[in-house]
Structures are given as C-alpha cells and as structure tokens.
Amino acid sequence: MTIAKRLTSFLDKNNIQYDVISHPYSEGALNTAHSACIPSHSMAKAVILKDDEGLVLAALPASNKLMLNWLNQSLDRHLRLVEENSLGNLFSDCEPGAIPAMGQPWGMMTACDSDLDTVTDIYIEAGNHRELIRMHRTEFQKLMSNQAHGTISCSTDEQDAYKGSMIPDFV
C-alpha cells in the first residue's frame, strides 16, 4: 500500500513541508521508531478513542502511555479505546495498525500531547508499515493549532505514580 491519500492531500492542502522516510517493515509505533533508527519520543503514535460525542485521535510519543483519565477530565468526556479491528472502514486508505497520528484528514478531533512540542522533528505513520512522514515541529504545530493540546501521556516509568492524578495544563 502507498501513503494514505487523505494524509498527503491534507498535508499538501495546508502547504506543509514534509519528507517521506522508508524503513524496514515493522508493526507498532515503538517498533517502527527502532526499525527506522529514530528516537522513540520523536515518533508520534495514534490512539483512537470514542464516546457518545464521537471519535478522538490522541497523538503522543511512541515511548509514552496515554493517561486516559487526564484526557477525559480535561475534555470533560468519557472516552474509551476503540478496538483496532473496527477501524478499517474509517481508515480505508491505511493498512491496519499504521494509522497516522493526525485525525483531521479523517474528520476527527486530535488531542495532541505536549511532549511532542519538545522534539525537533516529528515522525508519523504514513498509512503503511514501510514509510513514515517526517516534518519539523513547527509544521506539526501549524496543523495542531486548532486542536486540543496538553499533557495526556507520561513515560511508562511514571505511569503507576501518576494513576488517578490530574494534570491541569490542557487547552
């Protein structure tokens, strides 16, 4: 499969400068970061969530874990994980498990983790298991400027310590 058409159309429509990076076949954002020899905190992974109000795509570093309670409290929602096997129709131009960390091309809100503000280049799945999109942080921030943004994840080392806590810097 090629790069997701909705993704390239969205990037091009917004005049975003990006590169396509090829890498050996891999599954999972963390494995992809390792396979492509990029820092795992620079690889943005997508976590798809839903509630009665609709779908939300959470974009966070591959090295982090989503803190669902932080996201729900910040957005005043009751989001829960969506089973990956139920996403085929929505992401029909993507291979299963290779969803880009950007919901807007598919008509959904993106909640972006603030840890992605600390890296120079951000890498996202291109819709297949052999290519990534690389863009400078400022390009990614342009695309996320009208999306929810804040602390929605933490490192796996910190996850247990933060369970149940609220981080209030969400916009």
N, C-alpha and C positions, 0 to 999 in steps of 0.2 A: 504494500500500500504506500501511497505517496503522502506528502504533508497534507494535513487536513485543509480542505479548500476553504471552509469558513474561517479558519485561523488566518491563512495567508490573505484572504480578502479583507478581513478586519484590520490586520496589520498594515496592509497597503493603503486601505481607505484612510487610515489615521496617520499616514506618512511616517511610519515607524521604521527606523533603521535597524536591521537585524541580519544575522548570519545563520546559515544552516550548517550544523555540525554533524558529521556522520560518526557513528560509533558501532562497535560490535553489538550484535543482538543482545538485549537484556530486558528483563521484566522487573518492574518496581522502581520507583524513583531513586531510592538509595543505591540499588544495584546499578542503575543507569549512570549515576554520578561516578561510581567506582569504575565502571566499564569505559566511560568517556574520559576518565582521569581529570575530573573537575571536583572542586571542593563540594562536599555534600550540603553545606549551608548555602551554596550558591544555586543549587538545584531546587526549583520550586515544584512541589508536588500538589496535586489536586485531590481534595477530599470533597465528595458530593454529599450534601445533606438535604433533608426536606422536612417540612411540617405542613400544616393546613394552609399556610400562606404561599407555599411553593418551594422551589429549589434554590439552594445557595451553594456556590462553589467556594470552598475555603482554600486559599493559596498560602502555603507555608513551606519553610525549608525542609528538604528531604530528611535532614538529620533530626528534626523535631517531631513531637507528638502533639496533635490537636488537643486542646483543652476545651472540650465541648461545653462544659458549664460556663466558662468565661465567655465564649461566643454567644450562648443562649442568653445569659444575663445582660450582656452588652447590647444585643439586638432586641431584647425582650421577645424572644422566640422560644419555640420548643422543638428545635431541630434534632433530627436523629440521622444516623448514617443510612445511606441508600445502598442497597445490595448492588455490587458491580455488574452482575449479570442482568440487571434490569435497565441498564443504561444504553444498550445497543441501539435502540430507536432514536434516542436523543442525539447521541454522538455517532451517527451512522457513517460519518466520514473519518472516524478514528478506529484504530484497532483496539480491541478490548484491553484495558489496562494501560493505555497510552494516551490518556486524556490530558490535554494541555491545562496548565494552572491559570486559566483565564476563562471566566464564564460568559462574558459579554458576547462573544461570537455565536453562542448558542442561546442567547436571550435570557441568561440568568445573572443574578447579582453575584458579585465576587466579594468575599471578605478576605482582605489581604493582611497577612501577619507583618508587624512592624520590623521583625528581624530581617526581612528582605530589603529594608532600607539601608542596611549596613554593608552590603556587598557591592562590588563594582559592577560586575556582570551577573545577570540572572539568566538561567537556563530553564527552559520548559520543554516538556514533551512536545513533539511536533505532530502527534497523532499516529505515530507508528513506533516500532521498537528499535529502529536503527538511526533515527535522526532527532536532533534537538534544535530548538531555536535559541540563539544567544542574542541578548540585547543588553545595552547599557542600562544601569539602574534608572537613569533619568527618562529613558524611553518607556520603561515599565511603569514608572511613576506617572507619566502622562496618561497612560491607559487606565491606571487605577485612581486617578484624581477624583472621580465622582463615584467611587465605590467605598464600601465600608472598610475601615483601616484601623488596626490596633494590635494589641498583644493577644493572640489567640492560641499560641503554642509555647512549648518550652522544650528544652533538651530532655532526652529520656532519663538522664541522671536526676533531673529536677522534678520529674513528673509526680512522684509519690509525695514529695514535700509540698507541692502546690495543690494537690487534690482538695477541692472544696473551697479554695480561695478565689477571690475576685480581684482581677487586675483592672482598675477603672480608667485606663487611658484610651478607651475606644472611641472613635469618631464615626 
